């Protein structure tokens, strides 16, 4: 057998034998493989796009299902200084470090086949990247501090904020984001190869990426609990991740259950913190009837300053620790709101033990302030937003105190 024939047989047995080791070594990193998966379906992409797509893609397949703007920024630096130059040196793409732009190359058949195999494996097994549990960093203030004239004014401010929701997935999945199909929210779809399995959603406001969330997490959020704060809530973080990413994004819904689920998450923060001020607007006091057991317990078992608002179509019984505010012919009848102002930001929460059934507030967050504002613009059709911004929550709290007390 001649030497040439032996070489041909060896090459047939090992199709990667003639592939440079630098190229094979470059493919050992999941982030580099995902860059190539993405570029295989397009001519090129800029650095910021690659960072958002790859971090969102990997994060969606992780246990947490969520990435943040900080994750995007971190990966952007890693791609620029490490991964893209490595792929360029290995001959797998062309990266212009001055223009921050990567261009796909035609890969040799053995390498293209190898990427096909690794993408199939990753689609079945999920990402090897570590999970992240960080919540998105706080946004810049939604509005400049100032005198608030009405709750509807806040909703209009959010309505003027340009939001883009991009679904990165093999299929559009419009049904999962249709609640955000309002006039200030643009919904896009960008196809990803099947390695993405389910895909993820990227949220941007005024061109700034807030973070991304896996479509499976978004789907799980539809099953949010409406159990009271001390009830069985399960350990799935899906709805809290959903609220964290989509805060200060306008929504439109005809689902009272969805609003109640968000209300419950805010009440849960108030319950676990055990102090501060909780204000809830039920539109009409008759709607408060079914929630009496919840608010009796808030009044009796926490140090919360609890206020309930509504049109006076029913006279509730007096409840320890709960102040009622009747408002006839005002915005109270049009707006569903729940506002928790955490006045103990920065204090040691581990000492909060007002009830043996209540754990301390979440570690690692200086404040648990949050609010939901939803205006009923048509019968049983609500338009609104929720926020975790301390200053905005304080402004809402001050407005309610000044206007209705």
C-alpha positions in Angstrom: 0.0 0.0 0.0 1.5 3.3 -1.0 2.0 6.3 1.3 -0.6 8.4 -0.6 -3.3 5.6 -0.3 -2.5 5.4 3.5 -2.9 9.1 3.8 -6.3 9.0 2.0 -7.5 6.2 4.2 -6.4 8.0 7.4 -8.1 11.1 6.2 -11.3 9.2 5.5 -11.2 7.7 8.9 -10.5 11.1 10.6 -12.0 13.9 8.5 -10.6 16.5 10.9 -7.0 15.3 10.5 -6.2 18.1 8.1 -8.0 20.8 10.1 -5.6 23.2 11.9 -5.4 22.6 15.6 -6.0 26.3 16.2 -9.4 26.0 14.5 -10.4 23.0 16.6 -9.1 24.7 19.8 -11.2 27.8 19.0 -14.3 25.6 18.9 -13.9 24.3 22.4 -15.5 27.5 23.8 -19.3 27.5 23.7 -19.4 31.3 23.1 -17.3 31.0 20.0 -19.4 28.2 18.7 -22.5 30.3 19.2 -21.0 33.2 17.3 -20.4 30.9 14.4 -23.9 29.4 14.5 -25.3 32.9 14.3 -23.0 34.0 11.5 -23.6 30.9 9.4 -27.1 32.3 8.6 -26.0 35.9 7.7 -23.1 37.7 6.1 -22.0 39.5 9.3 -22.9 41.2 12.5 -21.6 44.0 14.7 -20.1 43.4 18.1 -23.1 44.6 20.2 -25.5 42.4 18.3 -23.3 39.4 18.8 -23.0 40.1 22.5 -26.7 40.4 22.9 -27.6 37.4 20.8 -25.0 35.0 22.3 -25.5 36.0 25.9 -29.3 35.8 25.5 -29.0 32.5 23.7 -26.8 30.9 26.3 -28.8 32.4 29.2 -32.1 31.1 27.8 -30.7 27.6 27.9 -29.3 28.0 31.4 -31.1 27.2 34.7 -31.9 30.8 35.3 -33.2 31.6 31.9 -32.4 35.3 32.2 -29.5 37.6 31.2 -29.0 41.3 32.1 -27.6 44.3 30.4 -24.5 43.7 32.6 -24.2 40.2 31.1 -24.3 41.7 27.6 -21.7 44.3 28.4 -19.4 41.7 29.9 -19.6 39.4 27.0 -19.1 42.3 24.6 -15.7 42.9 26.2 -14.9 39.2 26.1 -15.8 38.9 22.5 -13.8 42.0 21.4 -10.6 41.2 23.3 -10.6 37.4 23.2 -13.2 35.3 21.4 -13.5 37.2 18.0 -9.7 37.6 17.6 -9.3 33.9 18.4 -11.8 33.0 15.8 -10.2 35.3 13.3 -6.7 33.9 14.0 -8.1 30.4 13.5 -9.4 31.4 10.1 -13.1 30.9 11.1 -14.3 34.5 10.6 -12.9 38.0 9.8 -13.1 40.5 12.6 -12.5 44.2 12.1 -11.5 45.4 15.6 -11.7 49.0 14.6 -15.2 48.8 13.1 -16.3 46.2 15.7 -17.7 44.0 12.9 -17.4 40.3 12.2 -17.9 38.7 8.8 -18.6 35.1 8.2 -16.2 32.9 6.2 -16.9 29.9 4.1 -15.8 27.0 6.3 -14.2 23.8 5.0 -16.6 20.9 4.8 -15.1 19.0 7.8 -15.5 22.1 10.0 -19.0 22.8 8.8 -20.0 19.2 9.5 -18.4 19.4 12.9 -20.5 22.5 13.7 -23.6 20.7 12.5 -22.9 17.9 15.0 -22.1 20.2 17.9 -25.2 22.3 17.3 -27.4 19.1 17.3 -25.8 18.0 20.6 -26.3 21.4 22.2 -29.9 21.7 21.1 -30.5 18.4 22.9 -28.3 18.8 26.0 -28.6 22.5 26.6 -25.8 25.0 27.2 -22.7 24.3 29.2 -22.5 27.9 30.3 -23.1 28.5 34.1 -26.5 29.8 35.1 -26.9 33.4 36.1 -29.4 34.5 38.8 -28.7 38.3 38.7 -31.6 40.5 38.1 -31.3 43.4 35.5 -29.6 46.5 36.8 -31.9 49.5 37.5 -32.9 51.6 34.5 -32.3 55.4 34.4 -35.2 57.2 35.9 -38.4 56.9 33.8 -39.2 60.5 34.4 -37.5 63.5 35.9 -38.6 63.9 39.6 -41.3 66.5 40.0 -44.9 67.1 40.9 -47.2 64.3 39.9 -50.6 65.4 38.8 -52.3 62.0 38.2 -51.7 58.3 38.0 -52.7 58.5 34.3 -49.8 60.9 33.7 -47.4 58.1 34.7 -49.0 55.7 32.3 -48.7 58.2 29.5 -45.0 58.7 30.3 -44.4 55.0 29.9 -46.5 55.1 26.8 -44.1 57.6 25.2 -41.1 55.3 25.9 -40.0 53.5 22.8 -39.7 49.8 23.6 -38.5 47.1 21.2 -39.1 43.4 22.0 -37.2 41.0 19.7 -38.0 37.3 19.6 -34.8 35.4 18.7 -36.0 31.9 17.8 -36.6 29.6 14.9 -40.3 30.6 15.0 -41.9 34.0 16.0 -44.0 32.9 19.0 -46.1 36.1 18.8 -48.6 34.7 21.3 -46.1 35.0 24.1 -45.5 38.7 23.7 -48.9 39.8 22.3 -49.8 41.5 25.6 -47.1 44.1 24.8 -48.5 44.9 21.4 -49.2 48.5 22.2 -48.5 51.6 20.1 -45.2 52.3 21.8 -43.9 48.7 21.6 -42.4 47.3 18.4 -42.2 43.5 18.3 -39.7 41.9 16.0 -38.6 38.4 15.1 -35.1 37.3 14.2 -34.6 33.7 13.1 -32.1 31.6 14.9 -30.9 28.1 13.8 -32.5 25.1 15.5 -29.6 24.8 18.0 -31.4 27.6 19.9 -34.1 25.0 20.6 -36.7 27.4 22.0 -35.1 30.8 21.9 -35.2 34.0 23.9 -36.7 37.5 24.0 -34.5 40.7 24.1 -36.0 43.8 25.5 -34.7 47.3 24.6 -35.9 50.7 25.6 -34.9 53.8 23.6 -32.2 51.6 22.0 -30.7 50.4 25.3 -30.7 46.7 25.9 -32.3 45.8 29.3 -31.7 42.1 29.1 -33.1 38.9 27.7 -35.3 36.1 29.0 -35.8 32.6 27.7 -39.1 31.8 25.9 -39.6 28.9 28.2 -39.4 31.2 31.2 -41.8 33.6 29.5 -44.1 30.7 29.0 -43.8 29.6 32.6 -44.7 33.1 33.7 -48.2 32.6 32.3 -48.7 30.2 35.1 -48.0 32.8 37.8 -49.6 32.1 41.2 -52.3 34.2 42.7 -51.9 32.6 46.1 -51.5 35.0 49.0 -48.0 35.8 50.1 -47.9 33.2 52.9 -49.4 30.5 50.7 -47.7 27.9 48.7 -45.9 29.8 45.9 -43.4 27.2 44.7 -39.8 27.9 44.0 -40.0 28.8 40.3 -38.5 32.2 39.7 -40.2 32.6 36.3 -42.7 35.3 37.1 -40.2 37.3 39.2 -37.8 37.1 36.3 -40.5 38.2 33.9 -41.5 41.2 36.1 -37.8 42.2 36.6 -37.1 42.3 32.9 -40.3 43.8 31.6 -40.5 46.6 34.3 -41.4 50.0 33.0 -42.6 48.4 29.7 -46.1 49.3 28.8 -48.6 46.4 28.7 -52.2 46.0 27.6 -54.3 43.2 29.1 -57.9 42.1 29.7 -56.7 39.5 32.2 -57.6 40.4 35.8 -55.8 37.2 36.8 -52.6 38.6 35.3 -53.0 41.8 37.2 -53.7 39.9 40.4 -50.6 37.8 39.9 -48.5 40.9 39.7 -50.3 42.4 42.7 -49.5 39.2 44.6 -45.8 39.5 43.8 -45.7 43.1 45.1 -47.7 42.0 48.2 -45.2 39.2 48.7 -42.3 41.7 48.8 -44.2 43.8 51.3 -45.0 40.7 53.4 -41.4 39.4 53.5 -40.1 42.9 54.3 -42.6 43.3 57.0 -42.4 47.1 57.2 -42.9 50.2 55.0 -46.1 51.3 53.3 -48.5 49.3 51.1 -51.2 51.2 49.2 -53.7 49.2 47.1 -56.4 50.6 44.8 -59.2 48.1 44.1 -61.2 50.6 41.9 -64.4 49.8 44.0 -64.5 48.7 47.6 -66.7 45.8 46.7 -63.7 44.3 44.8 -61.8 44.5 48.2 -64.3 42.1 49.7 -62.6 38.9 48.5 -59.2 40.3 49.6 -60.2 41.0 53.2 -58.5 37.9 54.7 -55.2 38.9 53.0 -55.3 42.5 54.3 -56.5 41.5 57.8 -53.3 39.5 58.0 -51.2 42.3 56.7 -52.7 44.6 59.4 -52.4 42.1 62.2 -49.1 40.4 61.6 -46.8 43.0 60.1 -45.6 46.5 60.8 -46.7 47.7 57.4 -48.7 50.9 57.1 -51.6 49.6 54.9 -54.0 51.7 52.9 -56.9 50.5 50.7 -58.7 52.7 48.2 -61.9 52.4 46.2 -65.3 53.8 45.2 -67.7 53.5 48.1 -70.1 50.9 46.7 -69.7 48.7 49.8 -68.8 49.4 53.4 -66.0 47.0 54.5 -65.7 46.1 58.2 -63.1 47.9 60.2 -59.8 46.0 60.0 -56.9 46.4 62.4 -53.9 48.1 60.8 -55.7 48.9 57.6 -57.0 52.4 56.6 -59.8 52.8 54.1 -60.0 55.7 51.6 -63.3 56.3 49.8 -63.0 58.2 46.6 -66.1 59.0 44.5 -65.8 60.1 40.9 -62.1 60.2 40.7 -59.2 58.3 39.0 -59.4 55.8 41.8 -62.4 54.2 40.0 -60.4 53.8 36.8 -57.0 52.7 38.1 -55.9 49.4 39.6 -52.7 50.1 41.6 -50.6 48.5 44.3 -47.6 50.4 45.7 -45.1 49.1 48.2 -42.7 51.7 49.5 -39.8 50.1 51.4 -38.6 52.8 53.8 -36.0 50.5 55.3 -33.7 50.4 52.3 -30.2 49.6 53.4 -31.2 48.2 56.8 -30.5 44.7 58.1 -33.5 42.6 57.0 -32.6 39.5 58.8 -34.2 40.9 62.0 -37.6 41.0 60.3 -39.5 38.2 62.0 -43.0 39.5 62.6 -44.4 36.1 61.6 -42.8 32.7 62.0 -44.3 31.9 58.5 -42.5 34.8 56.9 -38.9 34.7 55.7 -36.7 37.7 55.6 -36.7 39.9 52.5 -34.5 38.9 49.5 -30.8 39.2 50.2 -28.7 41.4 48.0 -31.2 44.1 47.3 -31.1 47.4 49.2 -34.8 48.1 48.5 -37.9 46.2 47.7 -40.0 49.1 46.6 -42.2 48.4 43.6 -45.5 49.4 42.1 -48.1 48.4 39.5 -50.3 51.1 37.8 -53.0 49.9 35.4 -55.6 52.2 33.9 -58.9 50.8 32.7 -59.4 52.5 29.3 -62.2 50.2 28.1 -64.4 47.9 30.2 -62.1 45.3 31.6 -59.3 46.3 29.4 -56.2 47.7 31.2 -53.1 49.6 30.1 -50.3 50.1 32.4 -46.8 49.2 33.7 -44.9 48.1 36.8 -41.7 49.6 38.3 -39.0 48.9 40.8 -37.6 52.4 40.7 -37.3 53.7 44.3 -37.7 57.4 43.4 -40.7 56.7 41.2 -42.4 54.6 43.9 -41.8 57.3 46.5 -43.3 59.9 44.1 -46.4 57.7 43.6 -46.7 57.1 47.4 -46.4 60.8 48.1 -49.0 61.7 45.5 -51.5 59.2 46.9 -50.9 60.5 50.5 -51.3 64.1 49.4 -54.4 63.6 47.2 -56.5 61.1 49.2 -55.6 61.4 52.9 
